[in-house]
Amino acid sequence: MKLAPNDLERVATLFRAFSEPTRLAIIQEMKDGEKSVSEIVEALTTTQANVSKQLRLLYETGILTRRKEGTSVLYAIGDPMVFELCRLVCDKLNRDLAKPKRLKF
């Protein structure tokens, strides 16, 4: 089954969300459950402004959910398929590392 052009754009937008190392680090931090912005900033080696920017994009693509608790905003994974997708990519990279290097002429 072929996807319509607008559906392909939606798929591409989702994959673009995984194309930035800070966003991947945020997703990795979410593996243990819901976290506040300050907890995420503390766990990463980047600024609060950058974390907020990346969280907004992950939220807008539906990768993360958020809820307000008092003055804090808490983020969580919106769909566990995110971890399955990351696992598939990591498995592929590990298989590639196990292959002998091919010489190129």
N, C-alpha and C positions, 0 to 999 in steps of 0.2 A: 504494500500500500504506500503510495506516494503522498507526502504531505503538501498541503497548499502553501504558497509562498508566505502568507502571514503566519502559518504554523511553524514553518522553517525559521522565521525570524524569532519567534518565541523560544524555540529550541536554542538558537544561536545566542540569544540574550542570557539564557540560563547558563550555557557553557562559558560565556564571557565572565559571568560572576565568579567562576572558578579559576580565572586566569591571572589572579593577583596573589602573590605570596602572603600578604597580610590577611586577606580574606580567608585563605586556606588555614592560616594560623588561628584565626578567630573560630572557624568551624571546628578545628581540632580542640580548642579550649572548650567548646560547647559539648564535647563528647561526655563530659562528666555531669552535664545538666545545666540548668538555667544559671545565667551569670549577669551581674550588673555591669554597666559600662566601666566603672572604676575597677572592678575585679579583672576585666579583660585587659584594660590598660596596664594594670600591675603585672599581669602575666606576660605581656608582650614588650618588645623593645621598640616602641614607637610612641607617638604623641597621642593625647586624648583626642585632638582634632582629627587625626588620621583614623583612629579607631571609630570615631563617630561617623565619619564619612563612609567607611567600609561597612559599618553596621547598617547604615541607611540603605546602601545598595543591596546588601544581603536580605534586608527586610522587604525592599521593594520587589525583589525577584521571587519572594516567597520561601527563600531558603531558611530564613529565621522568622520567628514570631516575637512579639514583644508585648509586655504588659507593664503598667505602672503600679508601683507599690510605694505609697507615700511620695517622697521626692525622688525615688530611684526608678529607673527604667530597667526592667529585666528582660534579657533576650534568651531565646531557646531555639533549638532546631525545630523547624516547622514540619519537616517530613524526614523520617529516618532513612529514606532512600539515599539521602546525601552521603551517609556513611558507607552504604553499599557501593555507590558510584566511586567514592574515594578508594575503597578497598580494591575495586576492579582495576583502577588506574595504577595503584601501588603494586598489585600483583603483576600487571603487565610490565612495569618498570623493573621489578625484581627478576622476571623471566628474561628480559633483555640483558640485564647485567650478568646473568648466568651463561649466556651464549658466548662462544669464543668470538673475539673481534675479527671482523672480516677486513681483509686488506682491500684497499681501493687503488686502482691504477689510473 
